[in-house]
Amino acid sequence: MTQSVPWTSIWITGASTGIGRELALTLARAGAKVAVSARSREKLDEIAGLAPGVLVVPLDVTDQAATALAFAKIEANIGPLDLVILNAGVWHPMGAASFDAQKSANSMAVNYQGIANALELVMRAMIARGRGHIAMTSSVAGYRGLPQAAAYAPSKAAVISLAETLAPELKKKGITVTVINPGFVDTPMTKVNDFPMPFLMTTAGATQAIIDGLRRKKFEIAFPWQMVVLLKIARVLPYPLYFWFASTFLSPKRKN
Ligand SMILES: NC(=O)c1ccc[n+]([C@@H]2O[C@H](COP(=O)([O-])OP(=O)(O)OC[C@H]3O[C@@H](n4cnc5c(N)ncnc54)[C@H](OP(=O)(O)O)[C@@H]3O)[C@@H](O)[C@H]2O)c1
């Protein structure tokens, strides 16, 4: 039986596939009203057909004006949001030789600015109400610069920094901020990877970890623990040691 959850009205971006989709289905089946956003309307419609209480609100998170309209529509339809999960993301693997400025800009536009576009509206509304919970999906790839993540890692580092910046101020206003830092999760995003992904998790496992952490109002939800421990140690290494560690252990080794 699905356990009930402490939230009434939830908005999830990046909800058409992967982690966002699984979160939306789980939370809706637990009785919450869940607004789902992403660009692929058909995939969102499919989610609405699989669980009760799902509101489909297609959105490109890089479009600030469209985000404002989406937010207004969601609150008009499912009421004041008590949980927002800003989860839309893109992964463009690239290193120095394959560096592409357009892909870099797209990563920042979706992974970072896509969060900021919604945040302005969500924070304003929650501050006025004196309550709410905002979660942003970053990645363990945001802890330090990583080989072949020249677009992704900087965009995810920016999200962690944003969450750290806002959390203490918002706490005083009754609002919880959470940053979600997954390691490898088996989703359409990682299907493109042609290198081994240690400690790969299922979307169901990731969703459970996220919901547990949100219930506990944790600042950081990070998983799987093995990957988190490894990269947190890497985070405090001095540069010469870190560069050796990264090129020896963190450089993707192609499967073929
Ligand atoms: N899978 C992992 O190993 C892993 C690890 C660390 C962090 N993460 C993060 O977890 C989050 C979810 O990723 P996932 O693994 O579940 O990958 P996914 O299945 O590829 O999901 C990405 C979601 O983002 C949406 N999206 C992409 N660009 C968008 C845009 N411009 N506007 C609105 N929505 C957009 C996609 O929907 P549309 O294409 O329909 O717009 C999709 O719903 C991402 O932030 C990702 O960086 C994943």
PDBQT file of the ligand as one rigid body, heavy atoms in Angstrom, charges set to zero:
ROOT
HETATM    1  N1  LIG A 301      20.301   9.938 -13.818  1.00  0.00    +0.000 N 
HETATM    2  C1  LIG A 301      21.389  10.283 -13.110  1.00  0.00    +0.000 C 
HETATM    3  O1  LIG A 301      22.340   9.484 -12.984  1.00  0.00    +0.000 OA
HETATM    4  C2  LIG A 301      21.472  11.620 -12.451  1.00  0.00    +0.000 A 
HETATM    5  C3  LIG A 301      22.556  11.856 -11.589  1.00  0.00    +0.000 A 
HETATM    6  C4  LIG A 301      22.664  13.082 -10.961  1.00  0.00    +0.000 A 
HETATM    7  C5  LIG A 301      21.700  14.053 -11.183  1.00  0.00    +0.000 A 
HETATM    8  N2  LIG A 301      20.674  13.809 -12.030  1.00  0.00    +0.000 N 
HETATM    9  C6  LIG A 301      19.707  14.890 -12.243  1.00  0.00    +0.000 C 
HETATM   10  O2  LIG A 301      18.405  14.416 -11.977  1.00  0.00    +0.000 OA
HETATM   11  C7  LIG A 301      17.455  15.203 -12.724  1.00  0.00    +0.000 C 
HETATM   12  C8  LIG A 301      16.534  14.261 -13.446  1.00  0.00    +0.000 C 
HETATM   13  O3  LIG A 301      17.284  13.547 -14.415  1.00  0.00    +0.000 OA
HETATM   14  P1  LIG A 301      16.940  12.062 -14.895  1.00  0.00    +0.000 P 
HETATM   15  O4  LIG A 301      18.102  11.233 -14.603  1.00  0.00    +0.000 OA
HETATM   16  O5  LIG A 301      15.611  11.674 -14.401  1.00  0.00    +0.000 OA
HETATM   17  O6  LIG A 301      16.980  12.284 -16.465  1.00  0.00    +0.000 OA
HETATM   18  P2  LIG A 301      15.851  12.319 -17.592  1.00  0.00    +0.000 P 
HETATM   19  O7  LIG A 301      15.019  11.106 -17.542  1.00  0.00    +0.000 OA
HETATM   20  O8  LIG A 301      16.577  12.655 -18.846  1.00  0.00    +0.000 OA
HETATM   21  O9  LIG A 301      14.931  13.548 -17.141  1.00  0.00    +0.000 OA
HETATM   22  C9  LIG A 301      15.223  14.879 -17.427  1.00  0.00    +0.000 C 
HETATM   23  C10 LIG A 301      13.919  15.652 -17.364  1.00  0.00    +0.000 C 
HETATM   24  O10 LIG A 301      14.204  17.038 -17.615  1.00  0.00    +0.000 OA
HETATM   25  C11 LIG A 301      13.285  17.490 -18.601  1.00  0.00    +0.000 C 
HETATM   26  N3  LIG A 301      13.841  18.621 -19.327  1.00  0.00    +0.000 N 
HETATM   27  C12 LIG A 301      14.985  18.685 -20.035  1.00  0.00    +0.000 A 
HETATM   28  N4  LIG A 301      15.119  19.898 -20.604  1.00  0.00    +0.000 NA
HETATM   29  C13 LIG A 301      14.021  20.617 -20.231  1.00  0.00    +0.000 A 
HETATM   30  C14 LIG A 301      13.550  21.925 -20.493  1.00  0.00    +0.000 A 
HETATM   31  N5  LIG A 301      14.247  22.789 -21.257  1.00  0.00    +0.000 N 
HETATM   32  N6  LIG A 301      12.377  22.325 -19.934  1.00  0.00    +0.000 NA
HETATM   33  C15 LIG A 301      11.654  21.470 -19.168  1.00  0.00    +0.000 A 
HETATM   34  N7  LIG A 301      12.042  20.224 -18.880  1.00  0.00    +0.000 NA
HETATM   35  C16 LIG A 301      13.213  19.804 -19.418  1.00  0.00    +0.000 A 
HETATM   36  C17 LIG A 301      13.021  16.266 -19.481  1.00  0.00    +0.000 C 
HETATM   37  O11 LIG A 301      11.783  16.378 -20.156  1.00  0.00    +0.000 OA
HETATM   38  P3  LIG A 301      11.532  16.878 -21.662  1.00  0.00    +0.000 P 
HETATM   39  O12 LIG A 301      12.661  16.360 -22.497  1.00  0.00    +0.000 OA
HETATM   40  O13 LIG A 301      10.201  16.283 -21.957  1.00  0.00    +0.000 OA
HETATM   41  O14 LIG A 301      11.501  18.372 -21.567  1.00  0.00    +0.000 OA
HETATM   42  C18 LIG A 301      12.921  15.190 -18.420  1.00  0.00    +0.000 C 
HETATM   43  O15 LIG A 301      11.634  15.183 -17.861  1.00  0.00    +0.000 OA
HETATM   44  C19 LIG A 301      18.299  16.086 -13.651  1.00  0.00    +0.000 C 
HETATM   45  O16 LIG A 301      18.413  17.375 -13.097  1.00  0.00    +0.000 OA
HETATM   46  C20 LIG A 301      19.644  15.390 -13.663  1.00  0.00    +0.000 C 
HETATM   47  O17 LIG A 301      20.700  16.268 -13.977  1.00  0.00    +0.000 OA
HETATM   48  C21 LIG A 301      20.522  12.610 -12.661  1.00  0.00    +0.000 A 
ENDROOT
TORSDOF 0
